[in-house]
Amino acid sequence: MAENSSIKDRVLKALERVRPYLQSDGGDIEFIEVSDDMTVKVKLTGACNGCPYSMQTLKAGVEQAIMKEVPEIKRVISA
């Protein structure tokens, strides 16, 4: 489980890097969990919640940033 908390810390660090871009558009992101199968679950909030481009933002922006920082992660999904 110690390894999982290290992964969580690295995911949170990656989210902090993308957060300013989301906030500049009136949105934000909330970390939910890292599952045992290395899936990160997040929730887009603010203007990002319900935006037609939110899935593109999630996949092209957030997922790429997390997977670059934490290669063990397999995918990022929206809660």
Biopython code that builds the backbone (N, CA, C, O; Angstrom):
import numpy as np
from Bio.PDB.StructureBuilder import StructureBuilder

atoms = [
    (1, "MET", "N", (0.824, -1.210, 0.000)),
    (1, "MET", "CA", (0.000, 0.000, 0.000)),
    (1, "MET", "C", (0.865, 1.270, 0.000)),
    (1, "MET", "O", (0.438, 2.322, -0.477)),
    (2, "ALA", "N", (2.078, 1.156, 0.540)),
    (2, "ALA", "CA", (2.981, 2.314, 0.537)),
    (2, "ALA", "C", (3.295, 2.740, -0.887)),
    (2, "ALA", "O", (3.410, 3.930, -1.179)),
    (3, "GLU", "N", (3.435, 1.746, -1.783)),
    (3, "GLU", "CA", (3.683, 2.061, -3.183)),
    (3, "GLU", "C", (2.494, 2.820, -3.765)),
    (3, "GLU", "O", (2.671, 3.760, -4.540)),
    (4, "ASN", "N", (1.281, 2.409, -3.387)),
    (4, "ASN", "CA", (0.077, 3.072, -3.886)),
    (4, "ASN", "C", (0.002, 4.522, -3.418)),
    (4, "ASN", "O", (-0.449, 5.382, -4.173)),
    (5, "SER", "N", (0.433, 4.814, -2.186)),
    (5, "SER", "CA", (0.373, 6.197, -1.727)),
    (5, "SER", "C", (1.422, 7.037, -2.453)),
    (5, "SER", "O", (1.208, 8.227, -2.686)),
    (6, "SER", "N", (2.555, 6.427, -2.813)),
    (6, "SER", "CA", (3.556, 7.133, -3.604)),
    (6, "SER", "C", (2.987, 7.465, -4.984)),
    (6, "SER", "O", (3.197, 8.563, -5.502)),
    (7, "ILE", "N", (2.280, 6.528, -5.563)),
    (7, "ILE", "CA", (1.634, 6.766, -6.858)),
    (7, "ILE", "C", (0.608, 7.871, -6.719)),
    (7, "ILE", "O", (0.534, 8.766, -7.561)),
    (8, "LYS", "N", (-0.186, 7.812, -5.657)),
    (8, "LYS", "CA", (-1.195, 8.854, -5.419)),
    (8, "LYS", "C", (-0.526, 10.225, -5.304)),
    (8, "LYS", "O", (-1.003, 11.198, -5.888)),
    (9, "ASP", "N", (0.567, 10.304, -4.561)),
    (9, "ASP", "CA", (1.270, 11.578, -4.414)),
    (9, "ASP", "C", (1.761, 12.106, -5.753)),
    (9, "ASP", "O", (1.682, 13.305, -6.020)),
    (10, "ARG", "N", (2.266, 11.215, -6.592)),
    (10, "ARG", "CA", (2.750, 11.620, -7.914)),
    (10, "ARG", "C", (1.599, 12.054, -8.821)),
    (10, "ARG", "O", (1.745, 12.989, -9.608)),
    (11, "VAL", "N", (0.453, 11.372, -8.711)),
    (11, "VAL", "CA", (-0.732, 11.766, -9.482)),
    (11, "VAL", "C", (-1.187, 13.156, -9.039)),
    (11, "VAL", "O", (-1.489, 14.010, -9.872)),
    (12, "LEU", "N", (-1.233, 13.375, -7.734)),
    (12, "LEU", "CA", (-1.647, 14.690, -7.225)),
    (12, "LEU", "C", (-0.705, 15.787, -7.710)),
    (12, "LEU", "O", (-1.142, 16.895, -8.022)),
    (13, "LYS", "N", (0.573, 15.478, -7.770)),
    (13, "LYS", "CA", (1.562, 16.442, -8.272)),
    (13, "LYS", "C", (1.288, 16.763, -9.746)),
    (13, "LYS", "O", (1.364, 17.921, -10.158)),
    (14, "ALA", "N", (0.972, 15.744, -10.529)),
    (14, "ALA", "CA", (0.655, 15.957, -11.948)),
    (14, "ALA", "C", (-0.621, 16.793, -12.093)),
    (14, "ALA", "O", (-0.705, 17.657, -12.966)),
    (15, "LEU", "N", (-1.598, 16.534, -11.246)),
    (15, "LEU", "CA", (-2.837, 17.317, -11.296)),
    (15, "LEU", "C", (-2.577, 18.786, -10.968)),
    (15, "LEU", "O", (-3.200, 19.676, -11.548)),
    (16, "GLU", "N", (-1.661, 19.034, -10.041)),
    (16, "GLU", "CA", (-1.324, 20.415, -9.704)),
    (16, "GLU", "C", (-0.714, 21.142, -10.904)),
    (16, "GLU", "O", (-0.853, 22.358, -11.029)),
    (17, "ARG", "N", (-0.044, 20.406, -11.777)),
    (17, "ARG", "CA", (0.541, 21.016, -12.968)),
    (17, "ARG", "C", (-0.532, 21.413, -13.997)),
    (17, "ARG", "O", (-0.384, 22.426, -14.681)),
    (18, "VAL", "N", (-1.603, 20.625, -14.109)),
    (18, "VAL", "CA", (-2.639, 20.940, -15.105)),
    (18, "VAL", "C", (-3.736, 21.842, -14.547)),
    (18, "VAL", "O", (-4.470, 22.478, -15.305)),
    (19, "ARG", "N", (-3.844, 21.896, -13.235)),
    (19, "ARG", "CA", (-4.914, 22.683, -12.602)),
    (19, "ARG", "C", (-4.965, 24.144, -13.079)),
    (19, "ARG", "O", (-6.057, 24.634, -13.363)),
    (20, "PRO", "N", (-3.829, 24.862, -13.180)),
    (20, "PRO", "CA", (-3.900, 26.268, -13.631)),
    (20, "PRO", "C", (-4.539, 26.436, -15.011)),
    (20, "PRO", "O", (-5.220, 27.432, -15.258)),
    (21, "TYR", "N", (-4.326, 25.476, -15.907)),
    (21, "TYR", "CA", (-4.925, 25.559, -17.246)),
    (21, "TYR", "C", (-6.442, 25.409, -17.160)),
    (21, "TYR", "O", (-7.186, 26.108, -17.846)),
    (22, "LEU", "N", (-6.883, 24.495, -16.314)),
    (22, "LEU", "CA", (-8.325, 24.308, -16.135)),
    (22, "LEU", "C", (-8.941, 25.531, -15.459)),
    (22, "LEU", "O", (-10.020, 25.981, -15.843)),
    (23, "GLN", "N", (-8.259, 26.057, -14.463)),
    (23, "GLN", "CA", (-8.779, 27.213, -13.738)),
    (23, "GLN", "C", (-8.826, 28.455, -14.615)),
    (23, "GLN", "O", (-9.677, 29.322, -14.416)),
    (24, "SER", "N", (-7.923, 28.548, -15.581)),
    (24, "SER", "CA", (-7.934, 29.720, -16.468)),
    (24, "SER", "C", (-9.189, 29.747, -17.333)),
    (24, "SER", "O", (-9.576, 30.799, -17.842)),
    (25, "ASP", "N", (-9.826, 28.584, -17.498)),
    (25, "ASP", "CA", (-11.089, 28.507, -18.239)),
    (25, "ASP", "C", (-12.295, 28.411, -17.314)),
    (25, "ASP", "O", (-13.401, 28.117, -17.767)),
    (26, "GLY", "N", (-12.091, 28.659, -16.015)),
    (26, "GLY", "CA", (-13.198, 28.641, -15.065)),
    (26, "GLY", "C", (-13.521, 27.267, -14.511)),
    (26, "GLY", "O", (-14.562, 27.084, -13.880)),
    (27, "GLY", "N", (-12.648, 26.299, -14.735)),
    (27, "GLY", "CA", (-12.893, 24.948, -14.238)),
    (27, "GLY", "C", (-11.876, 24.541, -13.187)),
    (27, "GLY", "O", (-11.047, 25.338, -12.748)),
    (28, "ASP", "N", (-11.965, 23.291, -12.803)),
    (28, "ASP", "CA", (-11.005, 22.729, -11.854)),
    (28, "ASP", "C", (-11.107, 21.213, -11.934)),
    (28, "ASP", "O", (-11.921, 20.675, -12.684)),
    (29, "ILE", "N", (-10.284, 20.536, -11.164)),
    (29, "ILE", "CA", (-10.287, 19.081, -11.162)),
    (29, "ILE", "C", (-10.144, 18.593, -9.737)),
    (29, "ILE", "O", (-9.417, 19.173, -8.931)),
    (30, "GLU", "N", (-10.849, 17.522, -9.443)),
    (30, "GLU", "CA", (-10.828, 16.940, -8.102)),
    (30, "GLU", "C", (-10.366, 15.485, -8.222)),
    (30, "GLU", "O", (-10.909, 14.719, -9.018)),
    (31, "PHE", "N", (-9.374, 15.117, -7.438)),
    (31, "PHE", "CA", (-8.888, 13.746, -7.408)),
    (31, "PHE", "C", (-9.862, 12.894, -6.601)),
    (31, "PHE", "O", (-10.281, 13.286, -5.512)),
    (32, "ILE", "N", (-10.223, 11.718, -7.139)),
    (32, "ILE", "CA", (-11.104, 10.799, -6.422)),
    (32, "ILE", "C", (-10.311, 9.613, -5.889)),
    (32, "ILE", "O", (-10.287, 9.380, -4.681)),
    (33, "GLU", "N", (-9.661, 8.859, -6.775)),
    (33, "GLU", "CA", (-8.905, 7.693, -6.321)),
    (33, "GLU", "C", (-8.004, 7.138, -7.408)),
    (33, "GLU", "O", (-8.138, 7.465, -8.588)),
    (34, "VAL", "N", (-7.073, 6.281, -6.970)),
    (34, "VAL", "CA", (-6.313, 5.415, -7.868)),
    (34, "VAL", "C", (-6.752, 4.010, -7.527)),
    (34, "VAL", "O", (-6.590, 3.570, -6.388)),
    (35, "SER", "N", (-7.307, 3.293, -8.498)),
    (35, "SER", "CA", (-7.797, 1.940, -8.239)),
    (35, "SER", "C", (-6.660, 0.929, -8.327)),
    (35, "SER", "O", (-5.556, 1.260, -8.759)),
    (36, "ASP", "N", (-6.935, -0.302, -7.914)),
    (36, "ASP", "CA", (-5.930, -1.366, -7.937)),
    (36, "ASP", "C", (-5.441, -1.678, -9.343)),
    (36, "ASP", "O", (-4.322, -2.160, -9.516)),
    (37, "ASP", "N", (-6.280, -1.406, -10.363)),
    (37, "ASP", "CA", (-5.865, -1.675, -11.740)),
    (37, "ASP", "C", (-5.187, -0.459, -12.383)),
    (37, "ASP", "O", (-5.071, -0.373, -13.605)),
    (38, "MET", "N", (-4.737, 0.487, -11.526)),
    (38, "MET", "CA", (-3.988, 1.668, -11.958)),
    (38, "MET", "C", (-4.812, 2.611, -12.837)),
    (38, "MET", "O", (-4.297, 3.224, -13.772)),
    (39, "THR", "N", (-6.093, 2.710, -12.518)),
    (39, "THR", "CA", (-6.971, 3.684, -13.154)),
    (39, "THR", "C", (-7.150, 4.856, -12.193)),
    (39, "THR", "O", (-7.474, 4.664, -11.021)),
    (40, "VAL", "N", (-6.941, 6.058, -12.692)),
    (40, "VAL", "CA", (-7.149, 7.255, -11.886)),
    (40, "VAL", "C", (-8.558, 7.756, -12.161)),
    (40, "VAL", "O", (-8.972, 7.891, -13.313)),
    (41, "LYS", "N", (-9.285, 8.028, -11.090)),
    (41, "LYS", "CA", (-10.629, 8.580, -11.219)),
    (41, "LYS", "C", (-10.589, 10.026, -10.724)),
    (41, "LYS", "O", (-10.149, 10.305, -9.609)),
    (42, "VAL", "N", (-11.059, 10.937, -11.580)),
    (42, "VAL", "CA", (-11.087, 12.362, -11.246)),
    (42, "VAL", "C", (-12.472, 12.914, -11.559)),
    (42, "VAL", "O", (-13.272, 12.285, -12.251)),
    (43, "LYS", "N", (-12.730, 14.100, -11.033)),
    (43, "LYS", "CA", (-13.991, 14.782, -11.325)),
    (43, "LYS", "C", (-13.664, 16.188, -11.811)),
    (43, "LYS", "O", (-13.005, 16.963, -11.118)),
    (44, "LEU", "N", (-14.133, 16.499, -13.008)),
    (44, "LEU", "CA", (-13.987, 17.856, -13.524)),
    (44, "LEU", "C", (-15.090, 18.709, -12.910)),
    (44, "LEU", "O", (-16.250, 18.300, -12.873)),
    (45, "THR", "N", (-14.728, 19.890, -12.429)),
    (45, "THR", "CA", (-15.697, 20.748, -11.749)),
    (45, "THR", "C", (-15.710, 22.135, -12.388)),
    (45, "THR", "O", (-14.927, 22.424, -13.293)),
    (46, "GLY", "N", (-16.599, 22.976, -11.907)),
    (46, "GLY", "CA", (-16.712, 24.338, -12.428)),
    (46, "GLY", "C", (-17.156, 24.319, -13.875)),
    (46, "GLY", "O", (-18.029, 23.537, -14.255)),
    (47, "ALA", "N", (-16.556, 25.179, -14.683)),
    (47, "ALA", "CA", (-16.918, 25.277, -16.098)),
    (47, "ALA", "C", (-16.606, 23.996, -16.864)),
    (47, "ALA", "O", (-17.199, 23.738, -17.911)),
    (48, "CYS", "N", (-15.674, 23.191, -16.346)),
    (48, "CYS", "CA", (-15.314, 21.942, -17.032)),
    (48, "CYS", "C", (-16.415, 20.881, -16.901)),
    (48, "CYS", "O", (-16.535, 20.003, -17.755)),
    (49, "ASN", "N", (-17.207, 20.964, -15.846)),
    (49, "ASN", "CA", (-18.275, 20.000, -15.631)),
    (49, "ASN", "C", (-19.387, 20.242, -16.650)),
    (49, "ASN", "O", (-20.051, 21.278, -16.627)),
    (50, "GLY", "N", (-19.577, 19.283, -17.532)),
    (50, "GLY", "CA", (-20.629, 19.409, -18.533)),
    (50, "GLY", "C", (-20.206, 20.121, -19.810)),
    (50, "GLY", "O", (-20.999, 20.235, -20.745)),
    (51, "CYS", "N", (-18.978, 20.598, -19.861)),
    (51, "CYS", "CA", (-18.489, 21.254, -21.080)),
    (51, "CYS", "C", (-18.390, 20.220, -22.197)),
    (51, "CYS", "O", (-17.964, 19.091, -21.954)),
    (52, "PRO", "N", (-18.779, 20.591, -23.423)),
    (52, "PRO", "CA", (-18.705, 19.634, -24.533)),
    (52, "PRO", "C", (-17.283, 19.126, -24.803)),
    (52, "PRO", "O", (-17.105, 18.061, -25.393)),
    (53, "TYR", "N", (-16.290, 19.878, -24.378)),
    (53, "TYR", "CA", (-14.897, 19.484, -24.612)),
    (53, "TYR", "C", (-14.273, 18.791, -23.411)),
    (53, "TYR", "O", (-13.073, 18.515, -23.415)),
    (54, "SER", "N", (-15.062, 18.506, -22.386)),
    (54, "SER", "CA", (-14.486, 17.962, -21.153)),
    (54, "SER", "C", (-13.821, 16.606, -21.353)),
    (54, "SER", "O", (-12.786, 16.347, -20.739)),
    (55, "MET", "N", (-14.373, 15.736, -22.185)),
    (55, "MET", "CA", (-13.747, 14.431, -22.402)),
    (55, "MET", "C", (-12.436, 14.592, -23.165)),
    (55, "MET", "O", (-11.472, 13.871, -22.904)),
    (56, "GLN", "N", (-12.397, 15.528, -24.099)),
    (56, "GLN", "CA", (-11.163, 15.801, -24.831)),
    (56, "GLN", "C", (-10.114, 16.358, -23.864)),
    (56, "GLN", "O", (-8.948, 15.965, -23.919)),
    (57, "THR", "N", (-10.522, 17.263, -22.989)),
    (57, "THR", "CA", (-9.616, 17.810, -21.980)),
    (57, "THR", "C", (-9.092, 16.701, -21.084)),
    (57, "THR", "O", (-7.904, 16.651, -20.765)),
    (58, "LEU", "N", (-9.997, 15.808, -20.683)),
    (58, "LEU", "CA", (-9.617, 14.716, -19.799)),
    (58, "LEU", "C", (-8.598, 13.803, -20.460)),
    (58, "LEU", "O", (-7.584, 13.463, -19.850)),
    (59, "LYS", "N", (-8.851, 13.406, -21.690)),
    (59, "LYS", "CA", (-7.972, 12.460, -22.379)),
    (59, "LYS", "C", (-6.688, 13.117, -22.885)),
    (59, "LYS", "O", (-5.594, 12.614, -22.630)),
    (60, "ALA", "N", (-6.812, 14.220, -23.590)),
    (60, "ALA", "CA", (-5.648, 14.844, -24.228)),
    (60, "ALA", "C", (-4.803, 15.650, -23.243)),
    (60, "ALA", "O", (-3.589, 15.762, -23.409)),
    (61, "GLY", "N", (-5.436, 16.203, -22.234)),
    (61, "GLY", "CA", (-4.689, 17.043, -21.295)),
    (61, "GLY", "C", (-4.341, 16.327, -20.012)),
    (61, "GLY", "O", (-3.172, 16.069, -19.725)),
    (62, "VAL", "N", (-5.364, 16.008, -19.243)),
    (62, "VAL", "CA", (-5.162, 15.446, -17.911)),
    (62, "VAL", "C", (-4.521, 14.058, -17.974)),
    (62, "VAL", "O", (-3.534, 13.798, -17.287)),
    (63, "GLU", "N", (-5.078, 13.171, -18.793)),
    (63, "GLU", "CA", (-4.552, 11.810, -18.864)),
    (63, "GLU", "C", (-3.091, 11.809, -19.325)),
    (63, "GLU", "O", (-2.258, 11.106, -18.752)),
    (64, "GLN", "N", (-2.787, 12.587, -20.348)),
    (64, "GLN", "CA", (-1.415, 12.635, -20.860)),
    (64, "GLN", "C", (-0.448, 13.156, -19.792)),
    (64, "GLN", "O", (0.650, 12.624, -19.632)),
    (65, "ALA", "N", (-0.858, 14.188, -19.073)),
    (65, "ALA", "CA", (0.007, 14.758, -18.028)),
    (65, "ALA", "C", (0.256, 13.747, -16.912)),
    (65, "ALA", "O", (1.383, 13.611, -16.435)),
    (66, "ILE", "N", (-0.786, 13.045, -16.498)),
    (66, "ILE", "CA", (-0.639, 12.059, -15.427)),
    (66, "ILE", "C", (0.226, 10.897, -15.888)),
    (66, "ILE", "O", (1.119, 10.466, -15.158)),
    (67, "MET", "N", (-0.024, 10.381, -17.088)),
    (67, "MET", "CA", (0.715, 9.219, -17.570)),
    (67, "MET", "C", (2.182, 9.557, -17.844)),
    (67, "MET", "O", (3.044, 8.685, -17.747)),
    (68, "LYS", "N", (2.466, 10.798, -18.179)),
    (68, "LYS", "CA", (3.857, 11.216, -18.363)),
    (68, "LYS", "C", (4.576, 11.227, -17.014)),
    (68, "LYS", "O", (5.721, 10.788, -16.907)),
    (69, "GLU", "N", (3.900, 11.726, -16.003)),
    (69, "GLU", "CA", (4.472, 11.823, -14.656)),
    (69, "GLU", "C", (4.497, 10.467, -13.939)),
    (69, "GLU", "O", (5.422, 10.165, -13.186)),
    (70, "VAL", "N", (3.459, 9.658, -14.191)),
    (70, "VAL", "CA", (3.298, 8.379, -13.486)),
    (70, "VAL", "C", (3.021, 7.276, -14.524)),
    (70, "VAL", "O", (1.864, 6.929, -14.762)),
    (71, "PRO", "N", (4.078, 6.729, -15.141)),
    (71, "PRO", "CA", (3.890, 5.757, -16.233)),
    (71, "PRO", "C", (3.131, 4.487, -15.826)),
    (71, "PRO", "O", (2.621, 3.771, -16.688)),
    (72, "GLU", "N", (3.053, 4.207, -14.531)),
    (72, "GLU", "CA", (2.314, 3.025, -14.071)),
    (72, "GLU", "C", (0.810, 3.142, -14.313)),
    (72, "GLU", "O", (0.106, 2.135, -14.384)),
    (73, "ILE", "N", (0.321, 4.378, -14.437)),
    (73, "ILE", "CA", (-1.118, 4.593, -14.632)),
    (73, "ILE", "C", (-1.523, 4.129, -16.013)),
    (73, "ILE", "O", (-0.857, 4.428, -17.004)),
    (74, "LYS", "N", (-2.638, 3.385, -16.069)),
    (74, "LYS", "CA", (-3.129, 2.823, -17.334)),
    (74, "LYS", "C", (-4.127, 3.740, -18.034)),
    (74, "LYS", "O", (-4.148, 3.825, -19.262)),
    (75, "ARG", "N", (-4.958, 4.429, -17.242)),
    (75, "ARG", "CA", (-5.957, 5.320, -17.837)),
    (75, "ARG", "C", (-6.505, 6.260, -16.795)),
    (75, "ARG", "O", (-6.333, 6.050, -15.594)),
    (76, "VAL", "N", (-7.172, 7.305, -17.266)),
    (76, "VAL", "CA", (-7.819, 8.292, -16.407)),
    (76, "VAL", "C", (-9.276, 8.370, -16.832)),
    (76, "VAL", "O", (-9.584, 8.525, -18.013)),
    (77, "ILE", "N", (-10.164, 8.260, -15.861)),
    (77, "ILE", "CA", (-11.597, 8.322, -16.151)),
    (77, "ILE", "C", (-12.265, 9.408, -15.304)),
    (77, "ILE", "O", (-11.735, 9.840, -14.280)),
    (78, "SER", "N", (-13.416, 9.824, -15.753)),
    (78, "SER", "CA", (-14.203, 10.815, -15.049)),
    (78, "SER", "C", (-15.164, 10.130, -14.094)),
    (78, "SER", "O", (-15.802, 9.137, -14.445)),
    (79, "ALA", "N", (-15.263, 10.660, -12.894)),
    (79, "ALA", "CA", (-16.168, 10.074, -11.890)),
    (79, "ALA", "C", (-17.600, 10.445, -12.195)),
    (79, "ALA", "O", (-18.509, 10.048, -11.466)),
]
sb = StructureBuilder()
sb.init_structure("model")
sb.init_model(0)
sb.init_chain("A")
sb.init_seg("    ")
for serial, (resi, resn, name, xyz) in enumerate(atoms, 1):
    if name == "N":
        sb.init_residue(resn, " ", resi, " ")
    sb.init_atom(name, np.array(xyz, "f"), 0.0, 1.0, " ", f" {name:<3s}", serial, name[0])
structure = sb.get_structure()
